[in-house]
Amino acid sequence: MTYKNIDVYSLIKPEVLKLRNIGVETANLDCRLLLSKSLRRRESLYNHQNISISESEIAKFHSLIQERLNGKPVSRIINRRNFWKKEFALNDETLDPRCDSETLIETIIEQYKDKLQSLKILDLGSGSGCLGLSLLDEYPQSEASFIDISLKSLEMVKKNALNLGLSERSKYINLNWKVDGWDEKLITIEKNIKYDVIISNPPYIPTDEIKTLKKEVKNFDPFVALNGGKDGLDAYNSILPKLINIIKSSGKIFLEIGKGQENCVIKIATEYGLSLKEYKKDLSGVTRVLIFMIK
């Protein structure tokens, strides 16, 4: 197999222009990430770095670029995404983590300033595990349970926990919050131990709005992780009635919500014995996180 030496930018420049022409703002970074994938490298490549590359690797790079041109997010092509302070592996049944969801982590850190306290954490609808695992990384004396309807998602949580050295403080539970009695099953599994912190980013996009989302989202994120039902509130209607049964009397619940959903979600929570403690806006100024406690 023959190789040629070339600097990264000379190789990626035509592909950067193609991506920019369709409105991809991160064209240069995307190309460098996809080139790394083609070379089977984990480390970042830089524009003026010299590399040795074969014709088959160049062909692989061009095929990955074509996937990106067709709208597939880079994170879905390379099956990983940076979130908070770490990198998380993804698969086709896990939601691609969003920067907005980092607001959840920021909010919990503001509420629990002592990083050495021991917290019992529940990541409800865990996906890749990015929320709960980020918290375990921040709170080294704490433990987390990860609940998801998808066994394939839980396998990804296990993989990420192992990669980050957090397996010993993680528990993986396959439950469906749409099935009545899920909270009772959870209490049995946890041997009646309740939670200090419950964190969740449930599906909250109204079904009819999913088709209006960017194709990177509607075509590549799992439908079940987006679909909040007709009004976007299905998950909250399933979750909120049960949380009073599994949270400690002094515990706090941190929920991510969609734009403009705060009043509806607060109303549901209030009906089931919870009261709003605080809320937190994301970087766009949208109310993104609601904090609840038992009344």
Phi and psi in degrees as a GROMACS rama.xvg file:
@    title "Ramachandran Plot"
@    xaxis  label "Phi"
@    yaxis  label "Psi"
@TYPE xy
-94.6784  143.131  THR-2
-120.643  153.403  TYR-3
-127.641  149.524  LYS-4
-95.2831  133.139  ASN-5
-156.062  151.556  ILE-6
-83.5278  149.425  ASP-7
-56.0936  -45.3363  VAL-8
-65.4307  -37.5502  TYR-9
-60.8345  -35.3117  SER-10
-75.3527  -40.7151  LEU-11
-90.6642  -14.4068  ILE-12
-52.848  -47.6466  LYS-13
-62.2189  -34.1311  PRO-14
-75.0876  -35.032  GLU-15
-59.1673  -44.1912  VAL-16
-63.9433  -39.5108  LEU-17
-60.8437  -44.0782  LYS-18
-69.5008  -39.2058  LEU-19
-63.0891  -35.7952  ARG-20
-65.5341  -21.0788  ASN-21
-104.104  12.2338  ILE-22
90.5966  16.4361  GLY-23
-80.1497  111.733  VAL-24
-73.1141  -25.5922  GLU-25
-103.275  36.0803  THR-26
-57.1104  -44.9957  ALA-27
-65.8023  -46.5254  ASN-28
-62.4372  -43.9537  LEU-29
-57.1168  -45.4722  ASP-30
-63.3376  -40.3596  CYS-31
-67.7276  -37.4134  ARG-32
-65.6128  -41.392  LEU-33
-71.4889  -32.4409  LEU-34
-66.1716  -41.7975  LEU-35
-57.8511  -43.1787  SER-36
-60.6349  -42.4627  LYS-37
-63.4453  -32.178  SER-38
-91.5594  0.898484  LEU-39
59.1095  38.522  ARG-40
-106.373  143.721  ARG-41
-92.7317  -27.186  ARG-42
-78.3729  159.379  GLU-43
-71.9042  146.67  SER-44
-104.069  148.844  LEU-45
-117.907  154.218  TYR-46
-52.9464  -42.9327  ASN-47
-102.892  19.4198  HIS-48
-80.9475  138.249  GLN-49
-89.0168  136.404  ASN-50
-131.76  158.91  ILE-51
-107.428  124.566  SER-52
-140.365  141.59  ILE-53
-91.373  167.039  SER-54
-63.3227  -36.8653  GLU-55
-68.3716  -34.0546  SER-56
-71.0022  -35.7138  GLU-57
-65.2004  -41.7151  ILE-58
-63.1646  -39.6496  ALA-59
-61.9489  -44.5128  LYS-60
-57.8196  -46.502  PHE-61
-64.0351  -34.5784  HIS-62
-69.1867  -35.8908  SER-63
-69.2521  -38.1641  LEU-64
-61.1752  -39.9042  ILE-65
-62.4076  -38.8316  GLN-66
-60.8139  -40.9473  GLU-67
-67.2177  -39.5206  ARG-68
-62.9485  -28.8245  LEU-69
-81.6702  1.27317  ASN-70
104.08  -2.16952  GLY-71
-73.9377  127.519  LYS-72
-63.8471  148.365  PRO-73
-56.1907  -40.7549  VAL-74
-59.7854  -31.9616  SER-75
-77.7976  -28.0422  ARG-76
-75.8167  -42.3997  ILE-77
-94.7815  -5.83635  ILE-78
58.594  40.8702  ASN-79
-159.75  157.547  ARG-80
-152.36  137.006  ARG-81
-78.0068  134.722  ASN-82
-144.792  132.959  PHE-83
56.0881  -108.512  TRP-84
-114.267  2.60628  LYS-85
-132.417  172.52  LYS-86
-107.081  136.796  GLU-87
-121.765  134.836  PHE-88
-75.5018  146.32  ALA-89
-124.255  160.662  LEU-90
-139.45  -174.512  ASN-91
-74.8122  -3.13722  ASP-92
-109.784  7.87014  GLU-93
-111.213  140.074  THR-94
-65.7677  140.17  LEU-95
-72.335  115.837  ASP-96
-57.9664  141.375  PRO-97
-110.319  151.385  ARG-98
-59.2861  -35.2391  CYS-99
-55.0191  -34.51  ASP-100
-72.8598  -16.0808  SER-101
-64.926  -20.2263  GLU-102
-59.5566  -33.3672  THR-103
-60.623  -46.5702  LEU-104
-64.5034  -45.9799  ILE-105
-56.6899  -42.3927  GLU-106
-66.2373  -41.7254  THR-107
-65.9004  -40.4133  ILE-108
-63.1363  -35.9363  ILE-109
-65.4091  -34.7458  GLU-110
-81.417  -28.6362  GLN-111
-124.976  84.0629  TYR-112
-75.481  -25.7471  LYS-113
-81.791  104.323  ASP-114
-71.0518  -14.8843  LYS-115
-95.9903  1.67839  LEU-116
-71.41  156.267  GLN-117
-97.0108  112.827  SER-118
-113.622  141.389  LEU-119
-98.8817  114.243  LYS-120
-112.755  140.524  ILE-121
-117.885  122.064  LEU-122
-100.64  104.864  ASP-123
-97.3403  110.998  LEU-124
80.0784  61.3052  GLY-125
-76.1158  -22.8816  SER-126
57.1593  -121.951  GLY-127
-75.4673  -12.2457  SER-128
87.6641  8.98132  GLY-129
-62.1561  -32.8535  CYS-130
-71.8473  -58.9796  LEU-131
-63.2378  -39.1279  GLY-132
-70.0175  -34.9667  LEU-133
-62.4938  -37.9446  SER-134
-68.7904  -41.4269  LEU-135
-61.1974  -34.9272  LEU-136
-67.4931  -34.4399  ASP-137
-78.9469  -31.5049  GLU-138
-119.443  86.9496  TYR-139
-68.3596  -10.1876  PRO-140
-100.545  5.35058  GLN-141
-101.821  165.591  SER-142
-128.151  153.762  GLU-143
-136.676  142.971  ALA-144
-109.388  137.949  SER-145
-115.425  120.855  PHE-146
-111.04  131.655  ILE-147
-151.69  150.233  ASP-148
-73.0962  -23.2004  ILE-149
-99.0072  120.309  SER-150
-64.1718  -33.3356  LEU-151
-67.5462  -35.073  LYS-152
-67.0382  -42.3901  SER-153
-63.2338  -33.2208  LEU-154
-62.9888  -35.412  GLU-155
-70.3975  -37.3226  MET-156
-60.2271  -44.9177  VAL-157
-59.552  -44.0139  LYS-158
-62.1761  -45.4643  LYS-159
-66.7521  -39.2389  ASN-160
-61.8715  -41.6769  ALA-161
-64.8606  -45.4516  LEU-162
-61.483  -32.0018  ASN-163
-96.2623  1.74125  LEU-164
71.0912  32.7508  GLY-165
-117.431  10.8593  LEU-166
-61.3771  -38.3399  SER-167
-67.691  -18.4554  GLU-168
-109.194  16.7238  ARG-169
-120.471  142.991  SER-170
-130.35  140.071  LYS-171
-118.528  124.888  TYR-172
-131.147  123.747  ILE-173
-94.1155  103.855  ASN-174
-140.296  155.671  LEU-175
-117.516  113.581  ASN-176
-71.1336  -7.94402  TRP-177
-80.7728  -14.8025  LYS-178
-91.8162  123.619  VAL-179
-58.9613  139.116  ASP-180
91.8547  6.68335  GLY-181
-62.7283  -32.0334  TRP-182
-68.7036  -37.2602  ASP-183
-66.2753  -41.2807  GLU-184
-61.4008  -41.0526  LYS-185
-64.7717  -43.429  LEU-186
-59.614  -39.9723  ILE-187
-64.9316  -45.5571  THR-188
-60.7805  -38.1168  ILE-189
-88.0949  5.50357  GLU-190
56.188  44.7576  LYS-191
67.4908  11.0683  ASN-192
-84.9143  126.725  ILE-193
-97.7911  177.371  LYS-194
-105.636  143.825  TYR-195
-79.7141  -36.5519  ASP-196
-134.505  127.765  VAL-197
-117.266  127.222  ILE-198
-125.014  137.788  ILE-199
-154.661  137.848  SER-200
-120.23  80.5287  ASN-201
-79.9692  168.452  PRO-202
-63.3048  130.259  PRO-203
-139.735  12.6215  TYR-204
-85.6767  123.921  ILE-205
-56.0293  138.37  PRO-206
-50.7824  -46.1197  THR-207
-69.1549  -16.7032  ASP-208
-86.743  -16.3519  GLU-209
-60.121  -38.6082  ILE-210
-67.3536  -14.3973  LYS-211
-93.2551  -5.70185  THR-212
-73.482  163.489  LEU-213
-56.6897  147.212  LYS-214
-64.415  -25.8491  LYS-215
-59.6878  -29.92  GLU-216
-91.2659  -56.8578  VAL-217
-66.7913  -28.1258  LYS-218
-93.5112  -16.6971  ASN-219
-127.601  -20.0418  PHE-220
-81.9349  145.619  ASP-221
-63.2678  132.767  PRO-222
-55.4909  -40.8352  PHE-223
-64.5405  -25.7834  VAL-224
-85.0077  -9.8618  ALA-225
-105.072  -35.9429  LEU-226
-74.8189  108.319  ASN-227
-94.844  9.21627  GLY-228
85.4552  -174.197  GLY-229
-53.8055  -44.3747  LYS-230
-106.68  3.72342  ASP-231
82.7526  3.2375  GLY-232
-110.295  5.15832  LEU-233
-53.4557  -47.3912  ASP-234
-63.5547  -41.1857  ALA-235
-65.6921  -35.9332  TYR-236
-67.9331  -26.5307  ASN-237
-84.0839  -38.2219  SER-238
-81.5644  -52.3367  ILE-239
-59.7834  -36.2726  LEU-240
-62.9598  -21.4075  PRO-241
-99.2235  -16.9266  LYS-242
-66.0208  -30.2158  LEU-243
-62.4812  -22.3955  ILE-244
-82.8315  -18.3796  ASN-245
-120.155  -2.43571  ILE-246
-99.6848  142.655  ILE-247
-65.7333  158.284  LYS-248
-59.2862  -29.1628  SER-249
-100.944  4.67611  SER-250
-74.5683  166.4  GLY-251
-130.379  142.785  LYS-252
-112.611  129.683  ILE-253
-120.033  111.205  PHE-254
-115.268  131.949  LEU-255
-83.0616  142.876  GLU-256
-133.377  163.509  ILE-257
-83.2459  167.469  GLY-258
-59.4756  126.007  LYS-259
80.5532  9.20286  GLY-260
-94.6391  -2.33368  GLN-261
-58.7976  -45.4481  GLU-262
-63.4188  -41.0508  ASN-263
-66.281  -43.6245  CYS-264
-68.4805  -40.1777  VAL-265
-61.5342  -39.9996  ILE-266
-61.9998  -45.2027  LYS-267
-62.6057  -46.6222  ILE-268
-60.8413  -41.8118  ALA-269
-63.5804  -35.9361  THR-270
-63.9045  -23.0851  GLU-271
-115.733  34.6738  TYR-272
84.54  13.064  GLY-273
-112.043  152.766  LEU-274
-130.232  146.888  SER-275
-72.614  127.66  LEU-276
-94.5222  -49.6156  LYS-277
-155.8  171.918  GLU-278
-137.162  162.695  TYR-279
-137.597  134.069  LYS-280
-93.1903  151.342  LYS-281
-85.3673  -174.211  ASP-282
-66.1705  -19.0803  LEU-283
-88.021  -1.41539  SER-284
84.8519  10.9558  GLY-285
-89.9857  134.246  VAL-286
-63.0854  114.227  THR-287
-115.915  -29.8205  ARG-288
-127.894  132.536  VAL-289
-112.203  136.825  LEU-290
-111.114  123.206  ILE-291
-118.438  152.729  PHE-292
-136.113  165.546  MET-293
-67.0188  138.236  ILE-294
